Amino acid sequence: MGGDNTTSAFLALNNPPTHPTDNNVVFFTGVDDYKMTRQYGQWLGQEYIKMAGKEYTSINQIANYTYSPWKEPVILDGTDGMQFAPDQQEGTTIAAFVNDLSRNCYFDYSHVDDTYPHLDTYIFNIKKTLMLNKTANPANENYQVLIDGTTNMTTTLNAYGFAAKGHYF
């Protein structure tokens, strides 16, 4: 695990391996089960979180391949974050696969925004455990989270990088 220190962080952020231009994505429509509305079925043709890469197979040939950015494989879970299943309830946890982080992110219900009368707009916040270090949340060892309040993007960007709420470092 870890980034390629010959890759500039600027290039990695502008053309990250988490956004392949020829990526086929499969979503569930929710036609048979509304709770599956807009859930990821596949990313890069896989049901597990993978990243696209290129490697030289000979001196003049390059081949595409996919690899897991994490020590243990992680199955896709959630939507793209743009839409969730209808009929959410207070107390619900929702999931989104965030390709910038190559991680599933989970959000807990926070409160109802009453800005618009007669329209319940639910506010969800990222789960606090998602950005705890691997000592405080052992599940984060797989994602190499070393500092509370951040997530390690070094493997997903192939350059040194950390994300915090609203920031990239």
Residue pairs with C-beta under 8 A, 6 or more apart in sequence:
1 69
1 70
1 71
1 144
1 154
1 155
2 154
2 155
3 12
3 154
3 155
3 157
3 158
3 159
3 160
3 161
4 158
4 159
5 159
5 160
7 157
7 158
7 159
8 159
9 157
9 159
9 160
9 161
11 159
12 157
12 158
12 159
12 161
13 157
13 159
13 161
13 168
16 100
16 156
16 157
17 51
17 52
17 53
17 156
17 157
17 158
18 51
18 99
18 100
18 101
18 102
18 156
18 157
19 99
20 44
20 52
23 43
23 44
23 52
24 42
24 44
24 45
25 40
25 42
25 43
26 40
26 41
26 42
27 38
27 39
27 40
27 41
27 79
27 80
28 36
28 37
28 38
28 39
28 40
28 41
29 36
29 37
29 38
30 36
30 37
30 38
30 39
30 85
34 85
34 86
34 87
35 85
36 85
37 79
37 83
37 84
37 85
37 86
38 79
38 80
38 82
38 83
38 84
38 85
39 78
39 79
40 76
40 77
40 78
40 79
40 80
40 97
41 47
41 76
42 76
43 49
43 50
43 76
43 97
43 99
44 50
44 51
44 52
44 66
45 66
46 66
46 76
47 75
47 76
48 68
48 73
48 74
48 75
48 76
49 68
49 69
49 70
49 73
49 74
49 75
49 76
49 97
49 102
49 103
49 104
50 66
50 67
50 68
50 69
51 66
51 67
51 68
51 69
51 102
51 156
52 64
52 65
52 66
53 64
53 65
53 66
53 67
54 62
54 63
54 64
54 65
55 62
55 63
55 65
56 62
56 63
57 63
68 74
69 102
69 155
69 156
70 102
70 142
70 143
70 155
71 141
71 142
72 142
74 103
74 104
74 142
76 97
76 104
77 95
77 97
77 104
78 94
78 95
78 96
78 97
78 104
78 105
78 106
79 94
79 95
79 96
79 97
80 96
80 97
81 96
81 97
81 98
81 105
84 94
88 94
88 109
88 122
89 109
90 109
90 112
90 122
91 109
92 109
92 122
93 106
93 107
93 108
93 109
93 127
94 106
94 107
94 124
95 104
95 105
95 106
95 107
96 104
96 105
96 107
97 103
97 104
97 105
98 104
98 105
100 153
100 156
100 163
101 151
101 153
101 156
101 163
102 155
102 156
103 130
103 143
103 151
105 126
105 127
105 130
106 126
106 127
106 130
107 124
107 125
107 126
107 127
108 124
108 125
108 127
109 122
109 123
109 124
110 122
110 123
110 124
110 125
111 122
111 123
112 120
112 121
112 122
112 123
113 121
113 122
113 123
115 121
126 165
129 136
129 137
129 139
129 140
130 137
130 140
130 151
131 145
131 148
131 149
131 150
131 151
131 164
131 165
132 140
132 145
132 148
133 140
133 145
133 146
133 147
133 148
134 140
134 141
134 143
134 144
134 145
134 146
136 148
137 145
143 151
143 152
144 152
144 154
144 155
145 151
145 152
146 152
147 162
149 164
149 165
150 162
150 163
150 164
150 169
151 162
151 163
151 164
152 161
152 162
153 161
153 162
153 163
153 168
154 160
154 161
154 162
161 168
161 169
162 168
162 169
163 169
